[in-house]
């Protein structure tokens, strides 16, 4: 059986449950063996073959002898080796310690408190969509896992562009907000979220050739169980490998009022295989596979109506070679393929459906299927050359990328697959960027060229554009208190081509009522134009020799020209026909609404806001404060202004933690205030309180504890305004986990 299929064969139904029960028993046996094994303290080490400055930075971020944790973590996505605090942009890094503290079961929980970032999942919690600064769906935010674009998209009510990744497999997350991230691919006018999965070098101690661990976790709300096992092996100094498998079985959760939320349960089997090879002293090859097999039920009328099975396989190959001095050669070559198949099967006869071609009533019989197959192939190459001209130091980065999305959807007439048309889309680009540094001055200037082509059965569309970026940073102070202060200003543009669904969807609405969808091959791409002004501050030894303080703040103003959104047209308007023979909906027994729906360009969307992020660490404890205030609206070509539905809550998040018993015990809490966005009909202000604790009981046993939504607040994510019925989020949730590790 092939690598991509070994875990997923028969991944639904009774056979799946028997298999996963056996898996649980096997992993429990691994945990029992760990209890009898010799001690092996789990610690992070620097991955093999990382660049010299990355190694030095990673070493600097480890706890020192007094326990203080320095806060500068290298951004894995940085094309020029920056940390978040060094970057003249709004960027954040979430490391393994923070992820462990979240005890996340779904991607939605990994980015809690990161300013400007909101996750949307409706009730199907494994299907996550990322919103950055009010922009989401259809590629406006590029989600990348180990260099592979996650472009799966299924249109309908609710989340559109979703990705599937188990948090247990992730070691860090980098977030870059705004089109300043346009070196990472076409379309990311909202920003980039880059997930890096675990490496063997993160898991193995320097003196170990092998190690294994097992984790068992439980959540009270929904009675969710998690079982995970990790193993790593170092073949020699130049080759290592890691594997991770995780199984989750979660029931439906209850909201803050104690009501069970239909369709919120899920079953997940996820896996990771990754190897690092050092062909030479100055080169590195990473080969990886990440897989997911998810299952959940879709509810209608309080009962399961559909069974949904998802299979995803992501394959990546990343190669880096440098010269001895890392001067003219720092070449990266990445290739990837991400294949996702979602199959939706009706469990009951589904009425209230209409044939999208004729508008006549149909009933979906039991066993009717809708299939969504999306394959994304990507290739990315870039090089950085470092040199000096006089007193100016240059980091010149140049490269290109190519991504192909192939979408194939099938199903019964009247099925949900109608909303997601089949087709092919190709996007590509090339860029050049120069970072120039001189004493207190830093300038980054870049230019990116994008092109796209899109093809359906009867439609072809294409386009291209040049997008500039310029950043100016100044560090005007030399004194010990202010030498780490940098002010910066940035102007950047990004270019997003229309998606297949936005361009090609056509036919009659197949559920509830009948009205035409109109294709729009004349859609123009969106152009994001962002001004940003901010400050970075870095200081060590603020109140004590071993403490550290990091601050980032930014104001941004983003104008998205030709913003694409849905528009309703009255029957009889140009392009919107009145269909005779179908009575209007107000006629008893009728079902035809005399209107049309089409994706159209608006003059622009205007979004502006403020972001703040800070953390203080003194060894014995840590504190953090982040905030994001945001507002936005669209403007039609007629000058009509309307609130933008994808604007998230404004947030202020505070965290406080303390370390005891030589740092073996950590306890703390989080408070987050959410202010409803303007014009949102379902949102309310709410405040969440969470607590957490972690105890390294021995060298080979770690215990974790967390309570989310401590006061059982009943609240709704305002982004879920796009669904037909508001979905309330989980009430109070208690999380427990135990991890055993051994090695030799």
C-alpha positions as CSV (number, residue, x, y, z in Angstrom):
1,X,0.0,0.0,0.0
2,X,1.4,3.4,-1.0
3,X,2.6,6.0,1.5
4,X,-0.4,8.3,0.8
5,X,-2.9,5.6,1.5
6,X,-1.5,3.5,4.3
7,X,-3.5,5.3,7.0
8,X,-6.6,6.2,5.1
9,X,-7.8,2.9,3.6
10,X,-11.3,2.3,5.0
11,X,-11.1,5.4,7.0
12,X,-14.9,5.7,7.7
13,X,-17.6,3.5,9.1
14,X,-17.3,0.6,11.5
15,X,-14.0,-0.7,10.1
16,X,-12.5,2.7,10.8
17,X,-13.6,2.7,14.3
18,X,-12.2,-0.8,14.9
19,X,-8.9,0.2,13.3
20,X,-8.7,3.4,15.4
21,X,-9.6,1.4,18.6
22,X,-6.7,-0.8,17.8
23,X,-4.5,2.2,17.2
24,X,-5.4,3.6,20.6
25,X,-4.5,0.3,22.2
26,X,-1.2,0.3,20.4
27,X,-0.3,3.8,21.5
28,X,-1.4,3.1,25.0
29,X,1.1,0.2,25.0
30,X,3.8,2.7,23.8
31,X,2.9,4.9,26.8
32,X,3.1,2.0,29.2
33,X,6.6,1.2,27.8
34,X,7.6,4.8,28.3
35,X,6.6,4.5,32.0
36,X,9.3,1.8,32.4
37,X,11.9,3.4,30.3
38,X,14.9,5.4,31.5
39,X,14.6,9.1,31.9
40,X,15.1,11.3,28.8
41,X,14.4,15.0,29.1
42,X,12.5,16.4,26.1
43,X,14.2,19.6,24.9
44,X,14.4,21.4,21.6
45,X,17.6,21.5,19.7
46,X,18.5,23.4,16.5
47,X,17.5,21.6,13.3
48,X,20.3,20.1,11.3
49,X,21.7,22.2,8.5
50,X,20.0,25.5,9.4
51,X,21.8,28.7,8.4
52,X,24.4,30.0,10.8
53,X,22.5,33.0,11.9
54,X,19.4,30.8,12.4
55,X,21.4,28.5,14.6
56,X,22.8,31.4,16.7
57,X,19.3,32.9,17.0
58,X,17.8,29.6,18.1
59,X,20.5,29.1,20.7
60,X,19.8,32.7,21.9
61,X,16.1,31.9,22.4
62,X,16.7,29.0,24.8
63,X,16.3,29.6,28.6
64,X,19.5,30.9,30.2
65,X,20.8,29.7,33.5
66,X,18.4,31.9,35.4
67,X,15.4,30.7,33.5
68,X,14.7,33.8,31.4
69,X,13.5,33.0,27.9
70,X,14.7,35.4,25.3
71,X,12.1,36.2,22.8
72,X,13.6,36.4,19.4
73,X,12.6,33.5,17.3
74,X,13.6,33.2,13.6
75,X,10.7,33.5,11.2
76,X,10.9,30.3,9.1
77,X,9.2,32.1,6.2
78,X,11.6,35.0,6.2
79,X,13.4,35.2,2.9
80,X,16.1,37.3,4.4
81,X,16.6,35.6,7.8
82,X,14.7,38.1,10.0
83,X,13.0,37.7,13.3
84,X,9.6,39.1,13.8
85,X,10.9,41.9,16.0
86,X,13.5,42.9,13.3
87,X,11.0,43.0,10.4
88,X,9.6,46.3,9.3
89,X,6.2,44.8,8.9
90,X,3.3,43.4,11.0
91,X,4.5,39.9,11.7
92,X,4.2,37.4,14.5
93,X,5.9,34.1,15.4
94,X,4.2,31.4,17.5
95,X,6.7,28.9,18.9
96,X,6.4,25.4,20.3
97,X,6.0,26.6,23.9
98,X,3.1,28.8,23.0
99,X,1.5,26.0,21.0
100,X,1.8,23.6,23.9
101,X,0.2,26.2,26.2
102,X,-2.8,26.4,23.8
103,X,-3.5,22.6,23.9
104,X,-5.2,23.1,20.6
105,X,-7.4,20.3,19.1
106,X,-8.1,22.3,15.9
107,X,-6.2,25.0,14.0
108,X,-8.7,27.6,15.3
109,X,-7.1,27.5,18.7
110,X,-3.4,27.8,17.6
111,X,-3.5,31.5,16.8
112,X,-5.4,32.7,19.9
113,X,-4.5,36.3,20.6
114,X,-2.3,36.9,17.5
115,X,-3.3,40.5,16.5
116,X,-5.2,40.9,13.2
117,X,-5.8,37.2,12.8
118,X,-9.2,35.5,13.3
119,X,-10.2,31.9,12.5
120,X,-13.6,30.8,11.3
121,X,-14.8,27.3,11.3
122,X,-18.6,27.2,11.8
123,X,-19.6,24.0,13.6
124,X,-17.3,21.8,11.5
125,X,-14.3,22.6,13.6
126,X,-11.7,20.7,11.6
127,X,-12.4,22.9,8.5
128,X,-10.6,26.2,9.2
129,X,-10.5,29.5,7.4
130,X,-8.1,32.3,8.2
131,X,-9.1,35.9,8.3
132,X,-6.3,38.6,8.4
133,X,-7.3,42.2,8.7
134,X,-10.8,41.5,7.5
135,X,-9.8,39.6,4.3
136,X,-10.3,35.9,3.8
137,X,-11.4,33.2,1.4
138,X,-10.5,32.6,-2.3
139,X,-6.7,32.9,-1.6
140,X,-6.7,36.4,-0.1
141,X,-4.8,34.8,2.8
142,X,-2.1,32.3,1.7
143,X,-2.1,29.3,4.0
144,X,1.2,27.3,3.6
145,X,2.2,24.1,5.3
146,X,5.9,23.3,4.9
147,X,6.0,25.3,1.7
148,X,2.8,23.8,0.2
149,X,-0.2,26.1,-0.6
150,X,-3.5,24.9,0.9
151,X,-6.0,26.0,-1.8
152,X,-8.9,23.7,-1.1
153,X,-12.2,25.6,-1.5
154,X,-15.8,24.6,-1.3
155,X,-18.5,27.3,-1.9
156,X,-21.7,27.5,0.1
157,X,-23.0,29.2,3.2
158,X,-20.2,29.6,5.7
159,X,-16.5,29.2,5.3
160,X,-15.2,29.0,1.7
161,X,-11.5,28.4,1.6
162,X,-10.5,25.9,4.3
163,X,-7.5,23.9,5.3
164,X,-7.1,20.7,7.4
165,X,-4.0,20.3,9.7
166,X,-3.8,18.8,13.1
167,X,-2.1,21.1,15.7
168,X,-0.2,18.1,17.1
169,X,2.0,18.0,14.0
170,X,3.0,21.7,14.1
171,X,6.1,23.2,15.8
172,X,5.7,26.8,14.9
173,X,3.5,29.3,13.0
174,X,4.6,32.5,11.3
175,X,2.1,35.2,10.4
176,X,2.8,38.1,8.0
177,X,-0.1,40.6,7.7
178,X,-0.8,42.6,4.5
179,X,0.5,42.4,0.9
180,X,4.1,43.0,2.2
181,X,4.2,39.2,2.1
182,X,4.0,39.1,-1.7
183,X,7.3,37.3,-2.1
184,X,5.5,34.2,-0.8
185,X,3.2,33.8,-3.7
186,X,0.4,35.4,-5.8
187,X,-2.9,36.6,-4.3
188,X,-2.0,37.1,-0.6
189,X,-3.4,40.6,-0.3
190,X,-4.4,39.8,3.2
191,X,-1.2,38.1,4.3
192,X,0.4,34.7,4.9
193,X,0.1,32.1,7.6
194,X,3.0,29.6,7.4
195,X,2.8,26.4,9.4
196,X,6.1,24.5,10.0
197,X,5.7,20.9,11.1
198,X,8.0,19.1,13.5
199,X,11.5,17.9,12.7
200,X,13.6,15.1,14.2
201,X,16.1,17.6,15.4
202,X,13.5,19.3,17.4
203,X,12.7,16.0,19.1
204,X,16.0,14.3,19.5
205,X,18.6,15.3,22.2
206,X,22.1,15.8,20.9
207,X,23.3,12.5,22.4
208,X,20.3,10.4,21.2
209,X,20.0,8.3,18.1
210,X,16.3,7.6,18.7
211,X,13.4,8.7,20.9
212,X,9.7,8.1,21.2
213,X,6.8,9.7,23.0
214,X,3.1,9.1,23.6
215,X,0.4,11.6,24.5
216,X,-3.1,11.0,25.8
217,X,-5.5,14.0,26.1
218,X,-9.1,14.6,27.1
219,X,-11.5,17.5,26.8
220,X,-14.6,17.7,28.9
221,X,-16.8,19.6,26.5
222,X,-17.8,17.0,23.9
223,X,-15.9,14.3,25.7
224,X,-13.0,14.5,23.2
225,X,-10.1,12.1,23.3
226,X,-6.7,12.6,21.7
227,X,-4.0,9.9,21.3
228,X,-0.7,10.8,19.7
229,X,2.6,9.0,19.2
230,X,5.9,10.4,17.9
231,X,9.1,8.6,17.0
232,X,12.4,9.9,15.6
233,X,15.7,8.3,14.5
234,X,19.1,9.7,13.7
235,X,20.7,7.4,11.1
236,X,24.0,9.4,11.2
237,X,25.1,13.0,11.4
238,X,23.6,13.7,8.0
239,X,20.3,12.0,8.0
240,X,17.4,11.9,10.5
241,X,13.7,11.1,10.3
242,X,10.5,11.7,12.3
243,X,7.0,10.3,12.3
244,X,3.9,11.4,14.1
245,X,0.4,9.9,14.2
246,X,-2.5,11.4,16.0
247,X,-6.1,10.3,16.4
248,X,-9.0,12.4,17.8
249,X,-12.6,11.4,18.6
250,X,-14.7,14.4,19.7
251,X,-18.4,14.6,20.3
252,X,-20.6,17.6,19.8
253,X,-19.8,20.4,22.2
254,X,-22.2,22.5,24.3
255,X,-22.3,26.3,24.1
256,X,-22.3,28.7,27.0
257,X,-26.1,28.1,27.6
258,X,-25.6,24.4,27.8
259,X,-27.2,23.7,24.4
260,X,-25.5,21.0,22.3
261,X,-24.3,22.4,18.9
262,X,-25.3,20.0,16.1
263,X,-22.6,18.9,13.8
264,X,-19.7,20.0,15.9
265,X,-18.4,16.5,16.6
266,X,-15.6,15.0,14.5
267,X,-13.2,12.1,14.1
268,X,-9.6,12.8,12.8
269,X,-6.7,10.6,11.9
270,X,-3.6,12.6,11.1
271,X,0.0,11.8,10.3
272,X,3.4,13.2,9.5
273,X,6.6,11.7,8.0
274,X,9.6,14.0,7.6
275,X,13.3,13.4,6.9
276,X,16.2,15.8,6.8
277,X,19.3,15.0,4.7
278,X,22.5,16.9,4.5
279,X,24.1,16.1,1.2
280,X,27.0,18.5,1.9
281,X,28.2,20.7,4.7
282,X,26.3,23.7,3.2
283,X,23.2,22.1,1.8
284,X,20.0,20.6,3.2
285,X,17.1,18.6,1.7
286,X,13.8,18.1,3.6
287,X,11.3,15.6,2.3
288,X,7.9,15.5,4.0
289,X,4.3,14.1,3.9
290,X,1.4,15.4,6.0
291,X,-1.9,13.5,5.8
292,X,-5.4,14.0,7.2
293,X,-8.5,11.8,7.3
294,X,-11.4,13.6,8.8
295,X,-15.0,12.6,9.3
296,X,-18.1,14.5,10.6
297,X,-21.8,14.8,10.1
298,X,-23.7,17.7,8.6
299,X,-27.0,18.4,10.3
300,X,-30.3,19.6,9.0
301,X,-33.4,20.1,11.1
302,X,-31.7,18.8,14.2
303,X,-30.7,15.4,12.7
304,X,-27.7,14.2,10.7
305,X,-28.4,14.8,7.0
306,X,-24.9,14.1,5.5
307,X,-21.8,12.1,6.3
308,X,-18.7,13.9,5.2
309,X,-15.3,12.2,4.7
310,X,-12.2,14.1,3.8
311,X,-8.8,12.8,2.7
312,X,-5.8,15.0,2.3
313,X,-2.2,14.3,1.4
314,X,0.5,16.9,1.2
315,X,3.9,16.1,-0.2
316,X,6.8,18.5,0.0
317,X,10.5,18.7,-1.1
318,X,12.6,21.6,0.0
319,X,16.3,22.1,-0.9
320,X,18.7,24.8,0.3
321,X,22.3,25.3,-0.7
322,X,24.7,28.1,0.3
323,X,28.2,29.1,-0.3
324,X,30.7,28.9,2.5
325,X,30.2,32.5,3.5
326,X,26.5,32.7,2.7
327,X,27.3,35.6,0.4
328,X,26.2,35.3,-3.2
329,X,24.5,31.9,-2.9
330,X,21.6,31.1,-0.6
331,X,19.4,29.1,-3.0
332,X,16.0,27.6,-2.0
333,X,14.1,25.2,-4.3
334,X,10.7,24.0,-3.1
335,X,8.2,21.6,-4.8
336,X,4.9,20.5,-3.4
337,X,1.6,18.8,-4.1
338,X,-1.5,19.0,-2.0
339,X,-4.4,16.7,-2.9
340,X,-7.7,17.0,-1.1
341,X,-10.9,15.0,-1.7
342,X,-14.1,15.6,0.2
343,X,-17.0,13.3,-0.2
344,X,-20.5,14.2,1.1
345,X,-23.1,11.4,1.3
346,X,-26.8,12.0,2.1
347,X,-28.0,9.9,5.1
348,X,-31.7,10.7,4.6
349,X,-33.8,11.7,1.6
350,X,-33.2,15.5,1.1
351,X,-36.1,17.5,-0.2
352,X,-36.5,21.2,-1.0
353,X,-34.1,20.7,-3.8
354,X,-34.2,21.9,-7.5
355,X,-32.4,20.8,-10.6
356,X,-29.9,23.6,-11.4
357,X,-30.6,23.2,-15.1
358,X,-34.4,23.1,-15.1
359,X,-35.5,24.5,-11.8
360,X,-37.8,21.5,-11.3
361,X,-38.2,20.0,-7.8
362,X,-35.9,17.0,-7.1
363,X,-35.3,14.8,-4.0
364,X,-31.8,13.6,-3.2
365,X,-32.1,9.9,-2.4
366,X,-30.2,8.3,0.5
367,X,-26.7,7.6,-0.6
368,X,-26.5,10.6,-3.0
369,X,-22.9,11.9,-3.2
370,X,-21.2,15.2,-3.8
371,X,-17.4,15.0,-4.5
372,X,-14.9,17.8,-4.4
373,X,-11.4,17.0,-5.7
374,X,-8.8,19.8,-5.5
375,X,-5.2,19.2,-6.5
376,X,-2.7,22.0,-5.9
377,X,0.8,21.7,-7.4
378,X,3.4,24.3,-6.5
379,X,7.0,25.2,-7.4
380,X,9.0,28.0,-5.7
381,X,12.6,29.0,-6.2
382,X,14.6,32.0,-4.8
383,X,18.1,33.0,-4.0
384,X,19.6,35.7,-1.8
385,X,22.9,37.4,-2.6
386,X,24.6,39.4,0.2
387,X,27.2,42.0,-0.7
388,X,28.4,45.5,0.2
389,X,28.5,48.7,-1.9
390,X,30.6,51.2,0.1
391,X,29.0,51.5,3.5
392,X,25.7,49.9,2.4
393,X,25.0,46.2,3.0
394,X,22.7,44.5,0.6
395,X,20.5,41.4,0.8
396,X,19.3,41.0,-2.8
397,X,16.5,38.3,-3.1
398,X,15.1,37.2,-6.4
399,X,12.9,34.3,-7.5
400,X,9.7,33.1,-8.9
401,X,6.8,30.7,-8.1
402,X,4.1,28.8,-10.0
403,X,0.9,27.3,-8.6
404,X,-1.7,25.2,-10.4
405,X,-5.2,24.5,-9.0
406,X,-7.2,21.7,-10.6
407,X,-10.8,21.4,-9.4
408,X,-13.1,18.5,-10.2
409,X,-16.6,18.4,-8.6
410,X,-19.3,15.8,-9.3
411,X,-22.7,15.0,-7.8
412,X,-26.4,14.4,-8.1
413,X,-28.5,17.2,-9.7
414,X,-29.6,19.5,-6.9
415,X,-26.5,18.6,-4.8
416,X,-24.2,21.1,-3.0
417,X,-21.4,20.5,-5.5
418,X,-23.2,22.8,-7.8
419,X,-21.8,25.8,-5.9
420,X,-18.2,24.8,-6.7
421,X,-17.6,24.5,-10.5
422,X,-14.8,22.4,-12.0
423,X,-12.0,24.1,-13.8
424,X,-8.3,24.9,-13.8
425,X,-6.4,28.0,-12.6
426,X,-2.7,28.8,-13.0
427,X,-1.0,31.6,-11.2
428,X,2.7,32.5,-11.4
429,X,5.0,35.3,-10.5
430,X,8.6,36.6,-10.3
431,X,10.0,39.1,-7.9
432,X,13.2,41.0,-6.9
433,X,13.8,42.6,-3.5
434,X,16.7,44.4,-2.1
435,X,17.2,45.1,1.6
436,X,19.8,47.9,2.1
437,X,21.2,48.6,5.6
438,X,23.4,51.4,6.8
439,X,23.9,52.1,10.5
440,X,20.5,53.5,11.7
441,X,18.8,53.2,8.2
442,X,17.1,50.2,6.6
443,X,15.4,50.3,3.2
444,X,13.6,47.3,1.5
445,X,12.5,47.8,-2.1
446,X,10.8,45.2,-4.2
447,X,8.8,44.5,-7.3
448,X,6.7,41.5,-8.1
449,X,5.2,40.4,-11.4
450,X,2.0,38.3,-11.3
451,X,0.0,36.5,-14.1
452,X,-2.9,34.1,-14.1
453,X,-5.0,32.1,-16.4
454,X,-8.4,30.5,-15.6
455,X,-10.3,28.0,-17.7
456,X,-13.8,26.4,-17.4
457,X,-16.0,24.6,-19.9
458,X,-16.9,27.7,-21.8
459,X,-14.8,30.4,-20.2
460,X,-11.2,31.6,-20.3
461,X,-9.8,34.5,-18.4
462,X,-6.3,35.9,-17.8
463,X,-4.4,38.9,-16.6
464,X,-1.1,40.2,-15.2
465,X,0.3,43.1,-13.2
466,X,3.4,44.6,-11.5
467,X,3.2,45.2,-7.7
468,X,5.7,47.3,-5.8
469,X,6.8,47.3,-2.2
470,X,8.9,49.9,-0.3
471,X,9.8,49.9,3.4
472,X,11.8,52.5,5.3
473,X,13.1,51.8,8.8
474,X,15.0,54.1,11.1
475,X,16.7,53.4,14.4
476,X,17.7,56.9,15.5
477,X,18.8,56.3,19.1
478,X,22.0,55.0,20.5
479,X,21.4,55.2,24.3
480,X,21.0,51.9,26.2
481,X,17.2,52.5,26.8
482,X,16.2,53.3,23.2
483,X,18.8,51.7,21.0
484,X,16.4,48.9,20.2
485,X,13.6,51.2,19.0
486,X,12.9,51.3,15.2
487,X,10.3,53.3,13.4
488,X,9.1,52.2,10.0
489,X,6.8,53.0,7.1
490,X,5.7,50.6,4.3
491,X,3.8,50.8,1.1
492,X,3.0,47.5,-0.6
493,X,0.6,46.3,-3.3
494,X,-0.7,42.8,-3.9
495,X,-2.7,41.2,-6.8
496,X,-5.4,38.5,-6.4
497,X,-6.8,36.8,-9.5
498,X,-10.5,35.7,-9.4
499,X,-11.2,32.2,-8.2
500,X,-12.9,29.5,-10.3
501,X,-16.1,29.7,-8.2
502,X,-16.3,33.5,-8.4
503,X,-15.9,33.4,-12.2
504,X,-17.6,30.3,-13.4
505,X,-20.6,29.5,-11.2
506,X,-23.8,29.4,-13.3
507,X,-27.3,27.8,-13.2
508,X,-30.3,27.8,-10.9
509,X,-29.9,27.9,-7.1
510,X,-30.6,24.3,-6.1
511,X,-31.9,24.5,-2.6
512,X,-34.7,26.3,-0.8
513,X,-35.7,28.7,-3.6
514,X,-34.8,29.0,-7.2
515,X,-33.0,32.0,-8.8
516,X,-30.2,32.1,-11.4
517,X,-26.4,32.4,-10.7
518,X,-24.7,34.3,-13.4
519,X,-21.0,33.6,-14.4
520,X,-18.8,36.6,-14.8
521,X,-15.7,36.0,-17.0
522,X,-15.1,39.7,-17.0
523,X,-14.2,39.9,-13.3
524,X,-11.1,42.0,-12.8
525,X,-8.5,40.9,-10.2
526,X,-8.3,42.6,-6.9
527,X,-5.4,44.9,-6.1
528,X,-4.6,45.5,-2.5
529,X,-2.8,48.8,-1.7
530,X,-1.6,49.1,1.9
531,X,0.1,51.9,3.8
532,X,1.5,50.9,7.2
533,X,3.3,52.9,9.9
534,X,4.8,51.1,12.9
535,X,7.4,50.7,15.6
536,X,9.5,47.8,16.9
537,X,11.1,47.9,20.3
538,X,13.6,45.3,21.7
539,X,15.3,45.6,25.1
540,X,17.2,43.2,27.3
541,X,17.9,43.7,31.0
542,X,15.0,46.1,31.5
543,X,14.4,45.6,35.2
544,X,16.9,42.7,35.8
545,X,19.9,41.3,34.1
546,X,18.0,38.3,32.7
547,X,14.7,39.8,31.5
548,X,13.6,40.8,28.0
549,X,10.9,43.1,26.5
550,X,9.6,43.0,22.9
551,X,7.0,45.4,21.5
552,X,5.4,45.8,18.0
553,X,2.8,48.3,17.0
554,X,1.4,49.3,13.6
555,X,-1.4,51.4,12.0
556,X,-2.5,50.3,8.5
557,X,-4.8,51.5,5.8
558,X,-5.7,49.0,3.0
559,X,-7.6,50.0,-0.1
560,X,-8.6,46.9,-2.2
561,X,-9.4,48.1,-5.7
562,X,-11.9,46.1,-7.7
563,X,-12.9,44.1,-4.6
564,X,-15.0,41.1,-5.5
565,X,-18.2,40.3,-3.7
566,X,-21.7,39.0,-4.3
567,X,-24.4,41.2,-5.8
568,X,-28.1,40.7,-6.3
569,X,-29.8,41.9,-9.5
570,X,-33.5,42.2,-10.1
571,X,-35.0,40.2,-12.9
572,X,-35.2,42.3,-16.0
573,X,-32.0,44.1,-15.4
574,X,-29.3,43.6,-18.0
575,X,-28.0,40.1,-17.9
576,X,-30.7,38.9,-15.4
577,X,-33.6,37.3,-17.2
578,X,-37.1,36.8,-15.9
579,X,-37.8,33.0,-16.3
580,X,-41.4,32.4,-17.4
581,X,-43.2,29.3,-16.1
582,X,-41.8,29.5,-12.6
583,X,-44.1,31.3,-10.2
584,X,-42.7,33.9,-7.8
585,X,-42.1,32.7,-4.3
586,X,-45.0,34.7,-2.8
587,X,-47.5,32.5,-4.9
588,X,-48.6,29.6,-2.8
589,X,-46.6,26.5,-3.7
590,X,-44.2,28.6,-5.8
591,X,-40.4,28.6,-5.4
592,X,-39.0,31.1,-7.9
593,X,-37.4,34.4,-6.7
594,X,-37.2,36.9,-9.5
595,X,-33.6,38.0,-8.9
596,X,-30.1,36.9,-9.9
597,X,-26.8,36.5,-8.0
598,X,-23.4,37.3,-9.5
599,X,-19.9,38.0,-8.2
600,X,-19.0,41.5,-9.3
601,X,-16.3,44.0,-8.8
602,X,-16.9,46.9,-6.3
603,X,-14.9,50.1,-6.7
604,X,-12.9,49.2,-3.6
605,X,-13.0,47.9,0.0
606,X,-11.5,50.2,2.6
607,X,-10.0,48.6,5.7
608,X,-8.0,50.3,8.4
609,X,-6.9,49.5,11.9
610,X,-4.3,49.3,14.6
611,X,-2.3,46.3,15.9
612,X,-0.2,45.9,19.0
613,X,1.8,43.0,20.3
614,X,4.1,42.8,23.4
615,X,5.7,40.2,25.6
616,X,7.9,40.5,28.7
617,X,9.8,37.5,30.1
618,X,11.8,37.5,33.3
619,X,12.5,33.8,33.9
620,X,10.2,33.6,36.9
621,X,7.3,34.7,34.9
622,X,6.0,36.3,31.7
623,X,3.3,38.7,30.5
624,X,1.9,39.7,27.2
625,X,-0.6,42.1,25.8
626,X,-1.9,42.2,22.2
627,X,-4.7,44.2,20.5
628,X,-6.2,44.7,17.1
629,X,-8.8,47.3,16.3
630,X,-10.3,47.1,12.8
631,X,-13.1,48.6,10.6
632,X,-13.9,48.3,7.0
633,X,-16.5,48.8,4.3
634,X,-17.1,48.4,0.6
635,X,-17.8,51.2,-1.9
636,X,-19.7,50.5,-5.1
637,X,-19.0,52.2,-8.4
638,X,-22.1,54.2,-7.7
639,X,-20.6,55.4,-4.4
640,X,-22.8,53.3,-2.2
641,X,-21.1,52.4,1.0
642,X,-21.8,49.1,2.9
643,X,-20.2,47.4,6.0
644,X,-17.8,44.6,5.1
645,X,-19.2,41.3,6.4
646,X,-15.8,39.8,6.9
647,X,-14.6,42.3,9.5
648,X,-13.9,40.4,12.8
649,X,-14.2,41.5,16.3
650,X,-11.7,44.0,17.7
651,X,-9.7,42.3,20.3
652,X,-7.6,42.9,23.4
653,X,-5.8,39.9,24.8
654,X,-3.7,39.8,28.0
655,X,-1.7,36.9,29.4
656,X,0.2,36.3,32.6
657,X,2.2,33.3,33.7
658,X,4.6,32.3,36.5
659,X,7.2,29.6,36.7
660,X,8.0,27.6,39.8
661,X,10.1,24.6,41.0
662,X,13.1,25.4,38.8
663,X,10.8,26.1,35.8
664,X,9.2,22.6,36.0
665,X,5.8,24.2,36.9
666,X,4.1,26.9,34.9
667,X,0.7,28.4,35.7
668,X,-1.1,31.3,34.2
669,X,-4.2,32.7,32.5
670,X,-5.5,34.7,29.6
671,X,-8.2,37.3,29.3
672,X,-9.6,38.4,25.9
673,X,-12.1,41.2,25.2
674,X,-13.9,41.1,21.9
675,X,-15.8,44.2,20.6
676,X,-18.4,43.6,18.0
677,X,-17.7,44.9,14.5
678,X,-19.9,47.7,13.1
679,X,-23.0,46.7,11.3
680,X,-22.8,43.0,12.2
681,X,-26.3,41.8,12.9
682,X,-25.4,38.8,15.2
683,X,-22.3,39.9,17.0
684,X,-22.1,41.1,20.6
685,X,-19.3,42.2,22.9
686,X,-17.9,39.4,25.0
687,X,-14.9,38.5,27.3
688,X,-13.2,35.2,27.5
689,X,-11.1,34.0,30.4
690,X,-8.8,31.0,30.1
691,X,-6.3,29.3,32.6
692,X,-3.4,27.0,32.0
693,X,-0.8,24.9,33.8
694,X,2.0,22.6,32.8
695,X,4.1,20.4,35.1
696,X,7.3,18.5,34.2
697,X,6.8,15.8,36.8
698,X,9.9,13.9,35.9
699,X,12.4,13.8,33.0
700,X,10.0,11.5,31.1
701,X,6.5,12.6,32.2
702,X,4.8,15.9,31.5
703,X,1.3,16.9,32.6
704,X,-0.7,19.7,31.0
705,X,-4.0,21.4,32.1
706,X,-6.1,24.1,30.6
707,X,-9.6,25.6,31.0
708,X,-11.0,27.5,28.1
709,X,-14.0,29.9,28.6
710,X,-13.8,29.6,32.3
711,X,-17.0,31.5,32.9
712,X,-19.1,29.7,30.3
713,X,-19.8,32.7,28.2
714,X,-22.3,32.1,25.4
715,X,-20.9,33.9,22.3
716,X,-20.8,33.8,18.5
717,X,-17.9,34.4,16.2
718,X,-19.1,37.4,14.1
719,X,-17.6,36.0,11.0
720,X,-20.3,33.3,11.1
721,X,-22.8,35.9,9.9
722,X,-22.3,34.3,6.5
723,X,-24.1,31.1,7.7
724,X,-27.9,30.8,7.7
725,X,-28.1,30.1,11.5
726,X,-25.6,31.6,14.0
727,X,-23.2,29.0,15.4
728,X,-22.5,29.5,19.1
729,X,-18.9,28.6,20.2
730,X,-18.0,26.1,23.0
731,X,-18.8,26.9,26.6
732,X,-16.4,26.0,29.5
733,X,-13.9,23.3,28.4
734,X,-11.5,21.5,30.6
735,X,-8.4,20.0,28.9
736,X,-6.1,17.4,30.4
737,X,-3.0,15.7,28.8
738,X,-0.1,13.5,29.8
739,X,3.0,12.9,27.7
740,X,5.6,10.2,28.2
741,X,9.0,10.3,26.4
742,X,12.0,8.0,26.3
743,X,15.0,7.6,24.1
744,X,18.6,6.4,23.8
